[in-house]
Amino acid sequence: MQTESGITPWFHDRRWQWLACVLVALALTSVAPSPADWTAQLRAMGLWFWPVFLLLQWGCALLLVPSLPLVVLAATVFPEQPLWVWAMALFGVAGSSALIYHFCDTLGLTRMFAADRRADRARLLISRHGATALALWAATPFLPTDLGCYLAASAKMGFKRYLFASLLGESLLCASVIWGASHLARHGI
């Protein structure tokens, strides 16, 4: 289901969201071009950092934008608190997973994936192997976890198994990224 230009209607309708993300990133880099400036400004937010972090993480899930860079950012801003960063990242994953599960049909992603043969193969894999496949997908770096969650939701995986699998896989991935980033930040690398 593609338009004449080859762009799927779902992406075509949401181009403005991607454009907004790019514009925000450009604005941030022009205001504070140095990562050291970012760290100081983000630490100055205090407790307000975490609600903003969660809202951004949940928004990323709905837009199919990877949120792992946010987790890396939190780990570098608060390298002395890796356990807290990990807990907040998993809280964000739980919220993102719930949003994806409950709004998959509303966002039109089920229809979009129905037209894609690769998505059908991935959905079949998830249907066949269930929570294990989703947990492995979520734990694999460079595989978009949100996409795996959308496919599992469109395959009508039970919510409890779905949530457990996405949390299990993401907990492993986030832990490796958080403790790795915290280690690098503490040692000035």
Secondary structure, 3 states (H helix, E strand, C coil): CCCCCCCCHHHHHCHHHHHHHHHHHHHHHHHCCCHHHHHHHHHHCHHHHHHHHHHHHHHHHHHCCCCHHHHHHHHHHCCCCHHHHHHHHHHHHHHHHHHHHHHCCCCCHHHHHHCCHHHHHHHHHHHHHHHHHHHHHHHCCCCCHHHHHHHHHHCCCCHHHHHHHHHHHHHHHHHHHHHHHHHHHHCCC
